[in-house]
Amino acid sequence: MFGFLKKKTENPLRAILNGGNADYANFVKELFDGLDNATKAHVLVAYQNLIPIVGAMHNVAKQQGSAFSIDDFIIECAEKQSAARDEINMRRFAWFMWAAMVYRLVTMSSRDVGLRDTLAEVWCDIARCAPFLKALLPDNVVWKPDEKVWFDLMIDDPKPGMVAWAINHGGPKVIWKSSAIKKLADEFGLFYFEGAETMGPVSYIPPRPAPDE
């Protein structure tokens, strides 16, 4: 699917990837601020599918005596998206590229605490768009059936439940204590658990039906 183990190629995006951590985090934040809601929802799908791809490619690189580079993956997606001549591949590689940029920021945030609030704002923005998948995902032709399967257990949830899933299961644990999560919980009527360690920091409890009179 991806040929990122090939020789590196020059790309203007490389300068962003080679810059400072804070500059990169701000770049990603500004990028996602400019994306539409449907695109952010599809980035959530791409991110779920990216994680096993990254794991597999780490193994492939190790077997070949090299190292996996998320930077090369991002550049590869950018170039394939630019070269694509059909709508499916143009969208597919763009969504994977943006998901990989978030993945890179997640990795950086695991080491640099100062980046976590920016990452949290980006991910909360993605989580807000999770409910759009209810209409977008079932008939989408870009994603294959096995790439949609990650969402089988949440696609029929109410909107707040889908947002909670995106935080608790779909996103990085490193942002769970960010104030952005608390703000998101208030926005969608979710219960927020500040000290959550395993199950996630937010929970959706459907309102009880009114008692019969």
N, C-alpha and C positions, 0 to 999 in steps of 0.2 A: 504493500500500500504506500509506504513512504520510503524514500531512498536517502534518509538523512545521514547514513553512514558513509556516503560518498564524500569526495573532497569538498571542503567548504567553498562557497562562492560569495562574492562581494554583493552586498545589498545595502541600500540606505538604512534599512531597519537595524543593521548590525551596529551602527553608531549608538542607537538607543540601548541596545543590549549591552554594549560595552561601557555605558555611562555609569554614573553613581546610583546607588540603591534608591535614594529618595527621589531622584529625577525619574527613575524608571517607574516607581510606584505612582508618582503624579501623572506620568504619561498614560499609564493604564487607567487610572481614575478618569482622566479627561477623555480618553478613548471611549470608555463605557458610558460616560455622561452623554456622548453623542450618538449612541446606538439606540435604535428603536426597541420597543418592548418585545416584539416578536423575535428579533435577533438575539436579545439577551436570553430569552427562553430557550432558544436553540443552542446557545452557548452552554447552558446547563446540561443539555443532552450530550453535547460534545465532550464536556468535562467528565461526565460519568464514563464515557467510552474511552477517553484519553488515559485514564488511570491504568487500566489493564494493558493498554498499548505501551505505555511507558515501562511498565514492569517487564513485558515481553522483550522490548527493545534493549533494556538493560542486560537481559540474559543473552540476547543475540550478540551485543557488542562485547560482552565478556568472553563469549566463546570465540570471537574473532580477534581477541587480544586488544580491543580498543575500548573506548568509553562512550556511553550515550551522552548526547548533549541536547538539552531542551532548546538551547539557542539555535542549533542547527535544525531542529525540528520546526521551530517557528519560521526560520528563513525558508525552509523547504516548502512549508505550507503557503507562505506568501508568494513564492515564485510559481508554484503550481496553480494557485488561485488566479494569478495574473495571466498565466498562459492558458487557462481553461477556456474552451470555446462553447461550453454548454452550461446551462443554468444550474444543473445539479452539482457539477464539480466546482463551479465558481462559489456556490454557497457552502458546500461541504468543506472545502479547504479554508474558506474564510472563518467558518465556525470553529474548526479545529485550531486554526491559528490563534484566534482570540481566547479559546479555552486554554491553549498552551501558555499564552502570556499570563493568564491568571494562575495557572499551575506554577509557573516560574516565580510569581510573586508570593505564592503560598510557601514555596521552598525557601525563598529569601526571608520571609517573615518568621519562619521557624528558628532562624538564627538572629534576626534583627527585630527586636521588640518594637522599635520605633515605627516599623512599617505596618503593624497589625491593624491599627485603626483605619488606615487607608484601605487595606485589604478588606476589612469588615464592611466598609461603606460600599466597595465594589460588589462584594458577595451579597450583601443585603439588597442591593439594586437588582441583582440577578434573581434572588429569592422572590422578590416582589412580582417578578414576571413569570414565576413557575405556573400560576393558574392559567396562563395563556396556552399551555401545553394541552389543556383539556380539549381545545378546539384545533390546535395546530398539529399535534403529534399523530393521532390515529391514521390520518390519510396522507401524511407527508411522504413523498417519494424519495427524498434525500436520504433519510434514515432507513436502514434495513430492519427487518423484524427483530433480529437478535440485538440490535442497537437500541431498540425501543423497550426491551424487556425490563430494563432497570426501573421503569416507571409503572409497571403493571400494578403494583400494590398501592400507588398513590394517585393515579390518574382520575379515579372516581371520587376522591376525597373532596370535601368542600374547599373553597379557596384558602381559608386560613390553615387547613390541614396540609395543603400542598406547600404553602409557604413554610410551615413548620418542618416538613420533610426536607425541604431544600437546605434548611439550617442544620437540622439534627443529623441527617444522613447523607445529604448530597454535597455538603461543603466541608471546608477545613475546620477542624476542631480548635485550631490555634486562635480563632476569632471569638470563641464562645463567651469570653468575659468582656468583650468590647461593649461600650455604651451604645453602639449602633444596633446591637442585637436587642437591647432593652427598648430602644425607640421603635424598632420593627415590631416587637411584641405588642407594644401599646397600640400601634397602628392597625394591627389585625386582630386585636382582642385575644392574644395568646398569653398564657401564663409563662412567666419568666422565672427561671431557677438560677440564681447567680452562682451557686456552688456546684453546678452540674459537672460531673466528671465522665460519665459513660453514656447516658441515655440522651443527652442533648439538653440545651438550655431553655428550650421553649416547648410548650405543649398546647394542643388545641383540644378543648373539652366542649363538645356540642351543647348548646343550651337545652335545658330540659323543656319538654313540651308543657304548655300551660295545663293545669289540672282541669279535669272536666267539672263543670259546675252542676 
